[in-house]
Amino acid sequence: EIVMTQSPATLSVSPGERATLSCRASQSVSSNLAWYQQKPGQAPRLLIYGASTRATGIPARFSGSGSGTEFTLTISSLQSEDFAVYYCQQYNNWLLTFGGGTKVEIK
Amino acid sequence: QLQLQESGPGLVKPSETLSLTCTVSGGSISSSSYYWGWIRQPPGKGLEWIGSIYYSGSTYYNPSLKSRVTISVDTSKNQFSLKLSSVTAADTAVYYCARQPPRIVVVPAAIIPGWFDPWGQGTLVTVSS
């Protein structure tokens, strides 16, 4: 099983600031990585797939980078609606696994 | 626009079988080459993949649940279903269904499930007597 580790667990950021979230895989997943946003009481929403391709309708302030074992989700200028929990997920292996999540909260 | 909706009992007794259905609207399960997956999230915790079924009927299951899980598809109703047997309180969670694009693997040759999009709204299932 590929273990996905996200850091930090909680990120305190002021509106308008940049947020950088990390996701590390226990072995290479190439670029087969997705990012999701989840708000309280809602289902997760796909933000990024292929490590860096934004899903339909996702604002350009969200960007993904990385390959192999190290990945980053960057939110360039946090808006009020961006405060949420973010998960990464690998699909390089058929045994799909998620990271534990990073909560982005208002500073 | 494709939409998915989970349905089923919100309360299941320990040792019984949890049964959920995901109804797909805005597209046909059988006419498109996608995987259809189930994911769960215990209250206050993270996401766990349960398993996925290809439009052709082939399946992948999480080994941690494989002995208790069955996922099937009913193309006539445009639905796919989850059965989880011998449930305990640890199976209490919000259960989501989602569509997944396939990913072609060359070595070994396989078509495996990819990311999840879109998701259903989720349904809370509580295991309690």
Interface residues (C-beta under 8 A of the other chain):
Chain A: E1 N32 A34 Y36 Q42 A43 P44 R45 L46 Y49 A55 Y87 Q89 Y91 N93 W94 L95 L96 T97 F98 G99 G100 G101
Chain B: G37 G46 L47 E48 W49 S52 Y60 N62 P63 Y96 R103 A110 I112 P113 G114 W115 F116 D117 P118 W119 G120 Q121 G122
